[in-house]
Amino acid sequence: MRDILTSARQAADSLRSLFDPTPLQRNDHLSKRFGADIWLKREDLTPVRSYKIRGAVNAMRRVLEQDPAHETFVCASAGNHAQGVAFACRHFGKRGVIFMPVTTPKQKIDKTRTFGGDQVEIRLTGDYFDQSLSAAQAFCTEVNGHFLSPFDDDDVIEGQASVGVEIMDQMGQAPDMIVLPVGGGGLSSGVRRYFDALGNPPEFRFIEPAGGASLTAALQAGAPVTLPRVDSFVDGAAVARIGARPFAALADIDPAHVLLAPEDRICVTMLEMLNVEGIVLEPAGALSVDCLPALADQIAGKTVVCLTSGGNFDFERLPEVRERAMRYAGTKKYFILRLPQRPGALRDFLEILGPEDDIARFEYLKKSARNFGSVLIGIETARAENIDALFRRMDVAGFDYRDVTVDETLANFLV
């Protein structure tokens, strides 16, 4: 592999004709909250609103250095990688064929087409990413194209390492700690390799979505493994299998330095960053900030850089994010209430609601018995302790109910 210090610097320099270094901003709110000097590396502010443009441009540049006449580049992606590849294709004037699942939101398809213009063809194939990936790889072989991997590619990893070059240029020295999100591992492995090569590297913490912990699984197994199931909510980092090349650069890290972020908790962080700081982050982009409470005792008094990896958030998802955030905070609950079929039964329940309790959902379900009926109820309140108090009052009053908030199967079916 090429010298990472030289190749990362070359990658960073090659990007300057496309965009300035992304801002490295001290965040007063987070710094005060955690008693640390916390900086955000704003990769959500690249032209495609994610760091993925770095790897795509660098990989394409490397190919064209060896074969300037090469015409066709192929990738499979439902999100940020597709947009980065599209931007690179338009920049270099090369044909790009991007395979996306049929289920990809129209907003992402339109943005990819906008970045690529006439240089890019989008093919919607398969219901799932793996089907799109297989189709893309088969097509690439057929037309003798170059497949642009989102992370398992040395040139892509070097491109992502340009983030480290900018951090050093902007700070003048390495921070005490860098917090990196992990999906397929291209970004985290590139930045870590760059700082390791500089000597006297900072501490690193790596953050994965709980429903896509491919690095954690690989560290346990000693090699990349395929997760049997992935929660796709954190779509920018929910990867079933970490790349082989990235893992080679991460295999010796301390497993205790890999933290898992629950998807619902990430929603709380996204809303906080939006409402307090006015920063729009996608779920993967919020990972590094989300883990700060868990790191509070490790970062006090230190200089910490958190990489916000992307801001491609569709605001049509905002109601879902708010819903999940309230569930995590314990201020929203869904339960099935079994009510006797008699006059006044509903009034009896309403009278035990607290002053801050609000009914957000009320739906009669199929009667479970002749004299009883089931009701699906959603309660929103200001503080989590209000829910606990409500359930205690329901117990005292003898109400028969079942909390289905954390029952994924029932909640998905009923709510």
KOLMARPA-705392 format. One record per residue: x, y, z of N, C-alpha, C in turn. Coordinates in steps of 0.2 Angstrom, whole numbers, plus 5000, padded with zeros to 4 digits. Layout:
REM residues N
XYZXYZXYZ
...
//
This chain:
REM residues 415
500449945000500050005000500450065000
500250114997500650184996500750215003
501250255004501350295010500750335011
500450325017499750355018499850435019
500450455022500550525023500550565016
500950535011500950565005500350565001
499950505001499350484997498750525000
498750535006498250575009498250645008
498950675008499050745006498850754999
499050704994498850714987498150714986
497750674990497050674990496750734992
496950764997496750825000496850884995
497450884992497650934987497150934981
497050874979496650864973495950884974
495650894980495050914981494950984981
495451024982495451094983495151134977
495151094971494851134965494051124965
493851074970493151064970492851094976
493151094982492851134988493451144993
493351194997493751215002493751165008
494251155012494251115018493551125022
493251065024492651075028492851105035
492351145037492551185043492651135049
493151155053493251125060493051185065
492451165068492151225072492151195080
492351245084492251235091491551235093
491251195097490551195098490551215106
490251275107490251295114489751255118
489151245115488651205119488951135121
489251095117489451035119490051045124
490551095122491151105127490951115134
490451155135490151175141489851115145
489451085141489051025144489550975146
490050955143490550905145491150925148
491250985149491851015152492550995148
492451005141492950985137493051035131
493551035127493651075121493451035115
492751045113492450995108492451035102
492651005096492651025090492250985085
491951005080491550965075491850975069
492050925066492350925059491750915054
491550965051490850965048490850935041
490950875040490850835034490150845031
489750865035489050875032489050935028
489550975027489551035023489951025017
490150965015490450955008489950975003
490150974996489650994991489050934991
489150874993488650824993488450805000
488650855005488450845012488650785015
489150755013489450695016490250695014
490550655018491250645016491450595011
490850565008490950515003491250544996
491150604995491450634989492250624989
492550624995493250624995493550554992
493250494995493450434992493350424985
492750444983492550434976492950474971
493150534973493550584968494250554968
494550534974495150504974495250444970
494750394971494850334968494750344960
494350384958494250394951494850434948
495150474952495750514950496350464949
496450414954496950364953496850324947
496250304945496150264939496350294933
496150364933496250404927496950424926
497350424931498050434931498450374927
498150314928498450254925498150244918
497550264917497150254911496650314909
496950364906496550424905495950414901
495950364897495450354892494850304895
494950284901494450244904493750284905
493250254903492650294902492050274907
492050214909491450194913491550174920
491250204925491350194932490650164935
490650114939490050084941490050084949
489450094952489350084959488650064961
488650044967487950024970487850064976
487350094977487250134983486550164983
486250174989485650204990485650274993
486350294994486350354997486950404996
487350415001487950465000488450444995
488650374995489150354990488950364983
488250354982488050374975488150444973
487950484978488050554976488750584976
489250554979489950564979490150544972
489950484970490150454963489850494958
489250514958488950554953489350624952
489450654958489850714958490550704954
490850654956491550644953491450624946
490950594943490850584936490750644932
490450684935490350754932490950794932
491350794937491950824938492450804932
492550734932493050714927492750704920
492050714919491750704912491750634910
491650584915491650514913490950484915
490750434911490150404912490050364919
489550374922489450334928488750304928
488750234930488150194930488050174937
487550204940487450194947486750154948
486850094952486350054953486050064960
485450074961485050094967484450044968
484250024974483649984975483050024972
482549984970481950014968481650054974
481750034980481450064986481850124988
482350144984482650204986482250274986
482150314991481750374991481950414985
481350444982481450484976481950544977
481950574984482350624985483150604984
483350544986484050524985484150514978
483650484974483750474967483850544963
483450594965483450654962484150694963
484350684970484950724971485550694968
485550624967486050594963486050614956
485550614953485450644946485650714945
485550754950485750824950486450834950
486850794955487550794955487850774949
487650714946487950684940487750714934
487150744933486950774927486950724921
487150744915487150704909487650644910
488150654914488650594915488450534918
487850534921487650484926487050444923
486950384923486350344922486250304929
485550314931485350284937484950224935
485150164937484750104936484450074943
483750074943483450054949483349974948
483649934953483649864952483649834959
483149784960483049754966482749784972
482449754976482149784982482649794988
483249764988483749774993484449784990
484849814994485449834992485849784989
485849724992486249664990486149644983
485449654981485249634974485549694969
485549754971485749804967486549794966
486849774972487549764971487749714967
487449654967487549604962487449624955
486949664954486749684947487349734945
487549774949488049824947488749784946
488949734950489549704948489549664942
488949634941488849594934488949644928
488549694929488649744923489349774922
489649784928490349814928490849764924
490749704925491149644922490949644914
490349654913490049654906490349704902
490449764904490649824900491349844902
491749804906492449814907492449884911
492049904915492049964919492449954925
492550014929492850004935492350014941
492349964945491849964951492150014957
491750064959491950104964491650084971
492050044975491750024981491650084986
491150074990491050134995491550135000
491950075002492450075007492950025007
492849975003493349915003493849924997
494149984997494650004992495150044994
495750034993496350074995496350144993
496150154987496050224985495550264988
494950234989494450264993494650275000
494950235004495250245010495750305011
496150305006496650365005496250425005
495750425001495350485000494950505006
494750465010494450475016494950505021
495550475021496050505025496250575025
496050605019496150675018495750715024
495250685027494950725033495550735038
495950685039496450695044496950745042
497150755036497550805034497250875035
496650885034496350945036496350965043
496150905047496150925054496850945057
497350915054498050935056498151005054
498051025048498151085045497751135049
497151125051496751175054496851185062
497051125065497251135072497951145074
498451125069499151135070499451085074
499051035077499250985081498750935081
498850875083498350825084497950835091
497350825091496950835097497050775101
496750785107496850725112496450665110
495850675107495450615105495050635099
494950585094494550595088494050545089
493450565088492850515088492550505081
492550445079492350435072491850385071
491350395067490850345065491050295061
490750235062491050175058490450145054
490450135048490050095044490450035041
490650045035491049995031491750005033
491950055036492650065039493150105035
492950135029493350175025493650235028
493150275031493350335035493750325041
493550275045493950265051494550235050
494650195046495350165044495750215041
495550255037495950305033496250355038
495750385042495950435047496450405052
496350345055496750315060497450305057
497450275051498150255048498550325047
498150375045498550445044498850465050
498450465056498750495062499250445065
499150375064499650335066500350345063
500350355056500950365052501250435054
500950485057501250545059501650535066
501450485069501750475076501450505081
501450475087501150505093500350525092
500050475090499350485088498850495094
498250525092497850545097497450475099
497050485105496650425106496050425101
495750365100495250365095494650325099
494050345097493450305099493050295092
492750245092492450225086491650205087
491250235084490550235086490150195080
489750145082489350105077488650115079
488150105074487450095076487350035079
486950025085486849965088486549905083
486149935078485849885074486349865068
486949885068487349875062488149875065
488249835070488949835073489349785070
489549805064489949755060490749755062
490949815065491649815068491649775074
491149785078491149745085491149675083
490749645079490749575077491449555074
491749595070492349575067492949565072
492949615077493449615082493349555087
492749535088492549475092492749405088
492649405081492849345077493549345075
493849405075494549405072494649415065
494049425062494049435055493349465053
493249495047492549525045492049465045
491449475048490949425047490249465045
489849425042489249455040488649455045
488449515047487849515052487249475049
486849435053486249405051485749455050
485749515053485149565052485449635054
485249675050485449745051484849795051
484849835056484349895057484549945052
484149965047484350005042484250085043
483950095049483850165051484450215050
484950195053485550235052485850215045
485550235040485750205033486450225031
486750275033487350295031487950255034
487750215039488250175043488050105045
487450085042487150015044487449965039
487949935040488349895035488349825039
488149775035488149705037488849675038
489349705034490049675035490549725033
490949735038491449785037491949765032
492249815028492749795023493349765025
493649715021494249685023494849725024
494849775019495449825019495349865025
494849895026494749935032494849895039
494649835039494749795045495449785047
495849775041496549765042496949825046
496649885045496949935048496649955055
496149915057495749925063495749865068
496049805065496049745069496349745076
496849795077497149795083496849845088
496349875087496049925091495749885098
495749925103495449895109494649895108
494349835109493649825108493249875113
493549895118493249945123493250015120
493550025115493550095112493050095106
492650045105492150045100491450045104
491050095103490450105107489850095102
489350075105488650065101488150115103
487850145097487350195098486650165097
486250165101485550145100485150185095
484850165090484550205085484050255088
483650235093483150285096483550345099
484150325103484550375106484850425101
485050405095485250445090484750495088
484150475088483650525086483650585091
483750565098483750625103484350675101
484850645099485450685097485350725091
485050695086484850735080484450795082
483950785086483450835088483750895092
484250875096484650915100485050965096
485450935091485850965087485451015082
484850995080484451035076484151095080
483851075086483551125089483951175093
484551155096484951195100485551225095
485751195090486351215086486151235079
485551215077485351225070485751185065
486051135067486451085063485951025061
485951015054485550965052485950905050
485850845054486250785053485850735052
486050685047485750625046485950575052
485550525052485750475058486450455059
486850435053487550425053487950485055
487750545053488050605055488050625062
487650595066487550615073487950565077
488150505075488450455079489050485083
489450525081490050545085489850585091
489350625090489050675095488650635100
488350585097487850545102488250505107
488850485106489150445111489550485117
489550555116489850595121489650585128
489050575130488850565137489150505139
489250455135489650385138490350395138
490650455135491350465136491450525141
490950545144491050605148491650605153
491750545156492350545161492950535158
492950525151493650515147493850575144
493350625143493550675139493550745143
493450745149493450805153494150835153
494150895151494750935151495150925144
494950885140495350865134495050905128
495450905122495250925116495050865112
494450875110494050815106493750845099
493950805094493650815088493150765086
492550785085491950735083491850745076
491850695072491750705065490950695063
490650745061489950735059489950725051
489850655050489950625043489450645038
488850665039488350685034487750715036
487450755032486850795033486350785028
486350725025485850715020485150685023
484850725026484250705030483650735027
483150685025482550705022482050725028
481750785028481350805033480650775033
480550735028479950695029480050635034
480650625036480750575041480750605048
480650675049480650705055480150685060
479550665058479050635063479250575066
479650535062479850465064480450475069
480850525068481450545072481150565079
480650615078480350635085480050585089
479650535085479350485088479850435092
480350415089480850375091481250405097
481350475097481750505102481250505108
480650515108480150525113480150455117
480150395112480150335115480750315119
481350345117481950325120481950365127
481750435127481750475132481150455138
480750405136480250385140479650425141
479550475136479050525137478450505132
478550455129477950425125477850355125
477250325127477150255128476550235124
476550175121475950145118475750085122
475150075124474950015127474249995125
474049935126473449905125473049905131
472449935132472049945138471449905137
471349855141470749815141470149845145
469649875142469149915145468449865146
468149875152467549835152466949875148
466549845144466049875140465449895145
465549945148465049975152465050055152
464550085153464550165153465050185159
465450235157465850265162466550235162
466650175159467350145159467850195157
467750225151468250265148468350325152
467850355155467950415159468350395165
468250335168468650315174469450315172
469550295166470250295164470550375163
470150415159470350475158470450515164
470050505170470150535176470850525179
471150475178471850465181472450485177
472250515171472850545168473050615171
473750625171474050675174473950745170
474150795173474050865170474450875164
475050835163475450845158475450785153
474950745154474850685150474350695144
474550685138474150695132474050635128
473450625126473250565122473450575115
473950545112474150555105473850495100
473650445103473350395099472750355103
472250345100471650315103471250275098
471350215098470950165093470750105096
470050095095469750035097470049975093
470249925096470449865092469849815093
469949755090469449705090469249675097
468649675098468449655105468749585107
469049575113469349515115468849475119
468349505121467849465125467149495124
466649465126465949495125465949555129
466249555135466149615140466649655141
467249645137467749685137467949705130
468349765129468549785122469249815123
469749805118470449825119470449895115
470849935118471050005115471750015115
472050035109472650055108472750125110
473150145115473250205117473950235117
474050295114474750325114474750385119
475150385124475250445128475850475127
475850545126476450585127476350635133
476950645136477050685142477650725142
477750765147478350815147478950775150
478850735155479350705159479250625159
479750585159479750515159479350495166
479550525171479250505177478450505177
478150545173477450555172477150485170
477550455166477250385163477250335169
477850335173477850285178477350305183
477150365185476650385189475950355186
475850365180475250345177475150275177
475650235176475550165176475450135184
475750175189475550155196474850165197
474550225195473850235196473450185192
473650165186473250115183473250055187
473850035190473849975193473349975200
473450035203472950045209472250035207
472050065201471350065199471149995196
471649955195471449885193471349885185
471649925182471649925174472049865172
471849835167472249775163472549805157
473149815157473449845151474149805149
474349825143475049795141475449845137
476049855140476449905137476749875130
476649905125476949875118477449925115
477649975119478150025116478749985114
479049935118479649905116479549835113
478949825112478849755108478849775101
479449765098479549785091478949755086
478849695087478349655082477649695083
477449695089476749725090476749795088
477249835090477249905089477249925081
477649885078477649895070477049875067
476649825070476049805067475449855069
475449875075474949915078474949985077
475650015078475750085078475950115072
//
